[in-house]
Amino acid sequence: MAMTNGSNETMPGHTNRLSGFCFNKPFFALTTRWRKYQSFRFLGIFLSVTLLSACAEPPYSNLDNDQLKTMLEQDVPIYDIRRPEEWRQTGVVEGSQLLTFVDASGRVMPDFLPRFTSVVGKGDPVILICRTGSRTSTLARHLVEQMGYTNVFNVRNGITQWIRDERPVTRL
C-alpha cells in the first residue's frame, strides 16, 4: 500500500498506488462522522431518560372509584378543591370538605394553603378530588415534593368518573 506524507509525495520504500491519498482527510471525515454519531446517541439517551422519567409513577397515590369508596369507609378525609359553581353544577362526594384551590383564571387562592395546612398534618392521609383529576394531580405533587406530605391520594379522573360510574353525590 502506498503511503504519503500528506503532500502527495510517496514516502521512501513505498509505492504510490493511491496518488493524492492523505491520511488526514479520511481520519477527519471519520472523526466528524463519529462526533455526529455521538451527538445523536447523546440526544437519544437524553430523550429516553426524559420520557422514562415522565412515565415514572407520581410521588402520590392515584385512586380509582372502588379504592376511593374503601378509603371513605375508613373515614379518610376528602377535599374537593373545585370552585363553588362546579360544586353546584355536579354535586360533591358525600362528606367532602370544600376548599377551592384555584380561581377561574387558574390562580392559586391566597387562603388555600394556610387553610389546608392548618387542618391536614404532613403525615395524615388525605384524598384530593376535582373535576378530572388534573388540578388535584398538580396539587398532590406539590404537597409531596415541595411541602413534605407523605400520605396524599388523588382521585384519578375526578368527580366526572365518579358520576359516570353512577356513584352518589350530594347536591348543594
RODO-2510 file (C-alpha; in nm, 4 decimals, decimal comma):
residues 172
     n   res          X          Y          Z
     1     m     0,0000     0,0000     0,0000
     2     a     0,1363     0,3406    -0,0833
     3     m     0,1908     0,5808     0,1985
     4     t     0,2207     0,9525     0,1610
     5     n     0,3311     1,2209     0,3955
     6     g     0,0311     1,4384     0,3143
     7     s     0,1975     1,6284     0,0286
     8     n     0,1233     1,3711    -0,2437
     9     e     0,4877     1,2568    -0,2348
    10     t     0,5488     0,8875    -0,1898
    11     m     0,7347     0,8088     0,1281
    12     p     1,0626     0,6234     0,0732
    13     g     1,0193     0,2444     0,0344
    14     h     0,6516     0,2631    -0,0573
    15     t     0,4897     0,2552    -0,3977
    16     n     0,2302     0,5182    -0,4767
    17     r    -0,0815     0,3268    -0,5802
    18     l    -0,3205     0,5821    -0,4318
    19     s    -0,1883     0,9075    -0,5617
    20     g    -0,3301     1,2021    -0,3746
    21     f    -0,4365     0,9913    -0,0768
    22     c    -0,3841     1,1751     0,2507
    23     f    -0,4204     1,0121     0,5906
    24     n    -0,5568     1,3285     0,7466
    25     k    -0,8628     1,3601     0,5204
    26     p    -1,0161     1,0175     0,5892
    27     f    -0,9336     1,0480     0,9584
    28     f    -1,1017     1,3887     0,9744
    29     a    -1,4083     1,2560     0,7927
    30     l    -1,4212     0,9582     1,0267
    31     t    -1,3946     1,1721     1,3419
    32     t    -1,6588     1,4130     1,2091
    33     r    -1,8957     1,1222     1,1460
    34     w    -1,8122     0,9827     1,4892
    35     r    -1,8898     1,3156     1,6545
    36     k    -2,2240     1,3342     1,4732
    37     y    -2,2998     0,9782     1,5784
    38     q    -2,2069     1,0593     1,9379
    39     s    -2,4266     1,3706     1,9288
    40     f    -2,7254     1,1710     1,8052
    41     r    -2,6505     0,8975     2,0547
    42     f    -2,6412     1,1521     2,3386
    43     l    -2,9663     1,3063     2,2138
    44     g    -3,1270     0,9615     2,2014
    45     i    -3,0163     0,8787     2,5545
    46     f    -3,1339     1,2182     2,6811
    47     l    -3,4776     1,1789     2,5207
    48     s    -3,5111     0,8237     2,6526
    49     v    -3,4314     0,9300     3,0090
    50     t    -3,6674     1,2268     2,9831
    51     l    -3,9536     1,0154     2,8514
    52     l    -3,8980     0,7439     3,1090
    53     s    -3,8964     0,9940     3,3933
    54     a    -4,2205     1,1410     3,2599
    55     c    -4,3714     0,7913     3,2716
    56     a    -4,2490     0,7302     3,6249
    57     e    -4,5014     0,6781     3,8986
    58     p    -4,6101     1,0017     4,0651
    59     p    -4,4961     1,0674     4,4232
    60     y    -4,8567     1,0339     4,5448
    61     s    -5,1147     0,7566     4,5060
    62     n    -5,3878     0,7593     4,2429
    63     l    -5,7240     0,6111     4,3370
    64     d    -5,9962     0,4634     4,1221
    65     n    -6,3579     0,4815     4,2409
    66     d    -6,3546     0,1469     4,4232
    67     q    -6,0414     0,2466     4,6141
    68     l    -6,1971     0,5850     4,6903
    69     k    -6,5075     0,4192     4,8313
    70     t    -6,2945     0,1944     5,0545
    71     m    -6,0928     0,4877     5,1871
    72     l    -6,4079     0,6902     5,2538
    73     e    -6,5412     0,3957     5,4554
    74     q    -6,2205     0,4207     5,6619
    75     d    -6,3014     0,7884     5,7310
    76     v    -6,0065     0,9300     5,5355
    77     p    -6,0915     1,2965     5,4729
    78     i    -6,1647     1,4049     5,1166
    79     y    -6,1086     1,7589     4,9937
    80     d    -6,2978     1,8780     4,6867
    81     i    -6,0778     2,1589     4,5543
    82     r    -6,3089     2,2802     4,2769
    83     r    -6,4829     2,6168     4,2648
    84     p    -6,8296     2,6741     4,4193
    85     e    -7,0027     2,6916     4,0797
    86     e    -6,8571     2,3484     3,9961
    87     w    -6,9834     2,2015     4,3234
    88     r    -7,3334     2,3358     4,2486
    89     q    -7,3206     2,2056     3,8911
    90     t    -7,2353     1,8412     3,9697
    91     g    -7,2763     1,7946     4,3412
    92     v    -6,9985     1,6555     4,5608
    93     v    -6,8951     1,3214     4,7060
    94     e    -7,0689     1,2851     5,0416
    95     g    -6,8515     1,4047     5,3280
    96     s    -6,6266     1,6209     5,1108
    97     q    -6,4548     1,9185     5,2668
    98     l    -6,4971     2,2073     5,0223
    99     l    -6,1847     2,4163     4,9745
   100     t    -6,1195     2,5980     4,6452
   101     f    -5,7618     2,5584     4,5164
   102     v    -5,7581     2,7925     4,2129
   103     d    -5,9878     3,0641     4,0810
   104     a    -6,1445     3,0640     3,7335
   105     s    -5,8254     3,2169     3,5898
   106     g    -5,6097     2,9383     3,7333
   107     r    -5,4524     3,1467     4,0104
   108     v    -5,3991     2,9728     4,3442
   109     m    -5,6350     3,1099     4,6060
   110     p    -5,4299     3,3007     4,8655
   111     d    -5,6020     3,1345     5,1607
   112     f    -5,5857     2,7783     5,0249
   113     l    -5,2522     2,6566     5,1628
   114     p    -5,2861     2,8199     5,5061
   115     r    -5,6336     2,6695     5,5490
   116     f    -5,5295     2,3273     5,4161
   117     t    -5,2098     2,3011     5,6208
   118     s    -5,3892     2,4115     5,9387
   119     v    -5,6176     2,1061     5,9270
   120     v    -5,4147     1,8381     5,7452
   121     g    -5,0885     1,7181     5,9008
   122     k    -4,7950     1,6171     5,6804
   123     g    -4,8347     1,2512     5,7750
   124     d    -5,2147     1,2418     5,7727
   125     p    -5,3881     1,0575     5,4897
   126     v    -5,5835     1,2938     5,2671
   127     i    -5,7826     1,2452     4,9471
   128     l    -5,7999     1,5191     4,6822
   129     i    -6,0734     1,5374     4,4184
   130     c    -6,1510     1,7839     4,1387
   131     r    -6,3409     1,7612     3,8101
   132     t    -6,0991     1,5389     3,6117
   133     g    -5,8002     1,4761     3,8390
   134     s    -5,5769     1,7328     3,6718
   135     r    -5,5784     2,0056     3,9374
   136     t    -5,5525     1,7523     4,2171
   137     s    -5,2594     1,5844     4,0430
   138     t    -5,0755     1,9172     4,0355
   139     l    -5,1630     1,9890     4,3972
   140     a    -5,0744     1,6383     4,5164
   141     r    -4,7313     1,6580     4,3501
   142     h    -4,6675     1,9963     4,5143
   143     l    -4,7768     1,8750     4,8569
   144     v    -4,5469     1,5729     4,8408
   145     e    -4,2428     1,7143     4,6614
   146     q    -4,2371     2,0695     4,7958
   147     m    -4,4125     2,0549     5,1318
   148     g    -4,3228     1,7111     5,2666
   149     y    -4,6675     1,5482     5,2792
   150     t    -4,6406     1,1697     5,2741
   151     n    -4,9918     1,0278     5,2502
   152     v    -5,1659     1,2073     4,9611
   153     f    -5,4251     1,0395     4,7393
   154     n    -5,5517     1,1757     4,4075
   155     v    -5,8856     1,0627     4,2643
   156     r    -5,7949     0,9661     3,9093
   157     n    -6,0475     1,1128     3,6630
   158     g    -6,2136     1,3125     3,9412
   159     i    -6,5831     1,3642     4,0053
   160     t    -6,6663     1,3124     3,6367
   161     q    -6,5730     0,9429     3,6564
   162     w    -6,7466     0,9118     3,9938
   163     i    -7,0682     1,0396     3,8337
   164     r    -7,0157     0,8366     3,5136
   165     d    -6,9946     0,5235     3,7318
   166     e    -7,3300     0,6285     3,8846
   167     r    -7,1914     0,6851     4,2329
   168     p    -7,3909     0,9022     4,4744
   169     v    -7,3370     1,2762     4,5065
   170     t    -7,4708     1,5336     4,7472
   171     r    -7,6294     1,8347     4,5778
   172     l    -7,5547     2,1810     4,7130
***
